Amino acid sequence: MKWYLLSIEELNSGEEAEKLRERAMRYLDAHREEKARRLKAGSARNLSVGAGLLLQLAAGEAGGEYPSCLEVSEVLRRLEERGGPTELVYRYGAGGKPDFADRALHFNLSHSGQYVCCVLDEAEVGVDIQQMRIIKNRNLVERRFSAGERAALEACENEAERTQLFYRIWVRKESYAKLTGEGIAAVARLDTGELEQRVCWQEYTLPEGYCMAVCQYRPPEEMD
């Protein structure tokens, strides 16, 4: 499995942000460029551009060592050394989940705050990243968490512990939903602990203030 993390801070601020964004647009495949241009200028468009850049970088490389977080200018330098953008062909599975149509690899993308992550593997994969903020919508817990998960949150000793647990559960749910293509509404009431018979997660707490999980199906020999 390969995963990449990108900060879009360079696209969000600074005198050169607009020039860098247009330069980045030239290195997206046609589908990702059209998708980004349909969005209003701002953070949402920048995140979409960042996702397209990471997909270009990841799809065109067999491996390599990367720092824990890439910058837009660094990704562009790597893509410029390679030449023009790689034209990617997509197919869409359950729930409209995108994947490569012409490669023996699966991918998944997620973004939150100022970060985008991209994961590729030979097996199907789902990923979610979330910026951890104080939970204001308590109804979300009632609607999207199982009874066991709600009890675990209530047992937390303080707000900081509760926030961390909330997001750990949430990214597990989201990454599972993205793995299956079902969407969060369909899996919200499922207990993530019970899902461990079918899937496994790799969890990360980077960058600081964010929570990320990568979800994959367990090999048949590991299932009950």
Disulfide bonds with the S-S distance in Angstrom:
none
